[in-house]
Amino acid sequence: HTLRMKVLAGGFNFNWMEFDYPDSDGDGVLDDDDLCPNTPEGAVVDLTGCAVFNLSPENYEIAVFSETCRSSNNGSISLSALENYNYTVNLTGEDFSATETFSSEMNFENLSAGTYNICITISGQPNYEQCFTVVITEPDALVVTTGRMANPSIVNVSLEGGEIYYITLNNETIITSENEIQLSLSSGINDISVKSNKDCQGIYRETIILGNEPVVYPNPIINEVLYVNLVQKTENTTPVEIYDLAGKLIYSKSYPADTNRLEIDMSDISNGFFVLKVSTSEKIYNYKLIKR
């Protein structure tokens, strides 16, 4: 296009000019191309300027209910709509597919844990589809780990997977929501059981016998120091020896009496497998060690 201006007389300022095409209804489609020039304000239109059917995602309310127990397959999805139409909903997941119709609300039940896609269409509106993604979860597994402390009569219990834990030690039950707890062992047999507030998570059971045997830790050895805890102090010295797997003596020391915690410096011993020999007044104990 070429624009020419002929100035017939002076005495004016000319800074700019603007060219525009009319859009009477403000729908973004110019009047020359608008087949529906009187579209209501705010309406969603197609390329010809005509209103298309549309619903806000807020028209739908979705509630997801996870499985109460692992592999119980009792999860569910509740779907409701504010506007009443003849809806068709397609629910798909791993190894799952279902299609249902509803006008205001409906439920999908007996679902397993996983990710599901929900797509909704409306009868008589071929170009309309609204999709959502939801996740049905399941409770974690009950995980219980026990470990002996420096004091051999104390056991540390680590807990995962539950909200409330019931810990029974020798017929005495402790209720806690903590993820770690220490228990005092009695001499002899100690029966420990742990369960959560969900029976379907099962019960963890362990028996710990507290006797006169020394407790050796850590094993594998990581920080160059090995500890041997005696259940009680001795009146005599405690000989400690370490052998390699060929039977060669590589460490020997007698620790003084009146101590029940022996500290062994492993810094001069190379990594590998070894046998630790601890001699008490009652018995000789042998332990297989690993140094990394």
N, C-alpha and C positions, 0 to 999 in steps of 0.2 A: 504494500500500500504506500502511496505517495501523498503527503499532505503539503499543501502550499498555502501561504498566508500573504496577502497583499495589504500593506499598511497604507491607508488613505490619508491619515493625518497623525501627527505626533501628539505628545503630551500624555502618555499612559505607560504603565509598567506591565510587562508580560513575563511572568516567572515560570509557569507550568500549565499543563492542561491534563485532563483525565478523561479516558474513554472507558465506558462500561456498558455491559449488556444487562438488561433488566431481568431480575428474578423476583417476581411479584410476591410469591409465597415464602421466599427465603429458605427453600428446601435444598439449595445447592445446585439445582438444575435450572439452567437458563430458560426463559420463557419460550424461546424459539424451539427448544428441544423438550419442553415440559408438556407431557400429555395430560397431566393433572395439575393445572396452574393454581388450584385452590386447596392444596394439601394443608391440613391443620398444622399449626406450629408444633415443632418437636417430633413430628411423625418421622419414622424411618421409611425412606423411599428407595426405589430401585433406580436404574439408569434413566428411565423415562420420566422420573419425577412422581410416580404413583406410589402410594403408601403400600408397604408390605407388612404382613402379619408379624408381630414381634411381642415377646413376653420377657420381662426382666428375669434374670436368674433368681432374684429374690422372691419370685412367685412360688419357688419350691423350698420346702423344708425337709432335710434329710437327717435322720438319726441313725447312728450305727451302734450296734450292741455286739461286743466281742464275745468270744467263747469263754464260758465260765471255767473250763478246764482244758488242758492240752488234748487235742484230737477228739474233743467231745462233739464237734460239728454242730453246735447249737447257737452260732452267731446269727444275727438278723439285721435287716435294713428296713427302716420305716420311711415311707415317702408320702408327703402330702402337698397339695397345691392350693393356693389362695383362690385362683380363678377356676371355675368349673368348665372343663372342656372334656371331650372324649380323648383322653390321653392313651398312648401306647408306650410302655416302658420296656426297654430291652436291657437285661442285666447279664453281663458276661464276666467271667473270671477264668482262672486256670481250670480246665476240664469242667467248666460249668457255663450253661447258657439257659436263660429263661425269658419269656416274653409274656407280659400281662397287660390288661387294659384296666383303666380306672378313671373316675371323674373327680375325686377329691383326695382319696388316700388309699394306700395299700401297703402290705408288708411282704418281704421275702424272709423266710425262716429256714432253720436247719442248714446254715451256711458254715463252711469251714474257714479257717484263717487264710487270708490272702488279700490281693488287690482286685477290686471290682470296678468295671466301667458301667455307668448308668446313662443311657441315652433315651430321651423322651421325644416323641413326635405327637402331633395332634391331627385327628381325622379332619380332612378337608383343607389342610394347610400343607401341601406337598413340599414346600421349601423351608419348613420350620423343623429344627432339631436343636435340642439343648442337652449337653453331655456333662457328666461329673465323674470324678474318680474318688473312690473311698477305699479305706483299708480296714479289714476286720483282723484283730489281733487275738493272740492267745496268751495265757499266763506263762511266765518263764518256768523252767524246770526247777525243782527244789534241789539246791546244791549245798552240801555240807562238807566242810573240810576241817579236820582236827589236826592239831600239832602240839607237841610237848614244848613246854617253856623251859627256861634255865632251871627252874625249880621242878624236878620230875613229878611232884605231886600236883602240879597245875597243868591243865590242858586248855589250849586256846581253841575255841570253836568259831569258825567263819561261816556265815549264813548268807545265801542268795536265793532270790526267786519268790520270796513270800512277803507278806505285809506284817503278819503276826506269827511268831514262832513259839511252839510249846516244846521245851527241852526238859526231858526227864532223865535224871541221874539217880540211880539206885532208889527208885520209887518216889523221889521228890521232884516236883514239876516247877519249872520257872517259865513265866510268860514274858516275852520281850519283843520289841520291834527293832532292836539294835541288830546290826549286821556282824557284830563280833562280841563274844562273851567268854569269860574265863571261868572254868569250873575247878573246884578242889576235889581231888581224887582221894579215896580211902584206900587203906592198905588192903590188897587182895583184888577181887574181881569187881570192876566198875562197869555197869551196863548203862549205855547212853542211847537215848532215842530222841529224834527230832521230827516234828511235823509242823505244817503251817496251818493257817485257818481254813485252808481248802483241802478237804480229805482226799481229793483226786490227785494231789501232788505226791501222795505216798508218804512213807515213813522211812527215815534213815536210822539205822541201828549199828552200834559198834560196841565191842567189849574191850576194855583196857584193863590189863592186869598190872597192878602196881606192886612190885616186889623189890628185891634188893639189887636188881640188875642196873648197872650204870647207864646213864643216858648220854649218847654221843651226838654232837651237832656242831655245825651244820654238815650235812653229808648229801650231796657233794660239797667239797670244801672250795670256797670262792675267795675269801678275803685273807688267806694265808694263816688263819688261826683256827685250830680245832679245840673244842671244849669237851670235857668229860665231866659229867655231874654224877657224883656218888649220892645215893639216897640218903646216907647219913655219914657224918664224919667218922674217920677211922682212928684207931689208936696207934697203928703202925704205918710206916711209909707205904706208898702205892707205886709199885713198879709199872712203867708203861713202855711198851716196845712197838716199833713199826717195822714190818717186813715187806719187801717187794714180792711179786708173785713167784719169783724164783726161790724164795725162802731166805734171801739175804737180809740181815739186820741192818737197817739204815737209820734207826733212831732208838735211843734208850735213855730213860731218865726215871729216877725214883722221886716221887713227890712227897713232901713232908706230911706228917700226920696232922690231925685237927683241921683239915680243910676238905670240903666236899666238891670243890670246883677246880678242876685241873685245866690249865691252859697250855696247849701244845703249839709251838711255833713251827709252821710248815713251810716257811719262806725258802729254806734251803733244800726242799724236796721238790723234784720236778713233777709235772703233771702225770697222772696215770692212776693205776689201781694198786691198792695196798691192803695189808691186813694189820689191824690194830689189836694189840694184846694188852689187856688190863688185868692185873692180878690183885685181888682183894684177899682178905683173910679167910673168906668163905669159899671163893671160887675163882677160876681163871675165865675171863670173857674174851671172845674174839669177834671182831667186827670187820666187815669188808668196807674199805673206804674208796672214794673217788675224789681226785683233785683235778680241777679244771683250770 
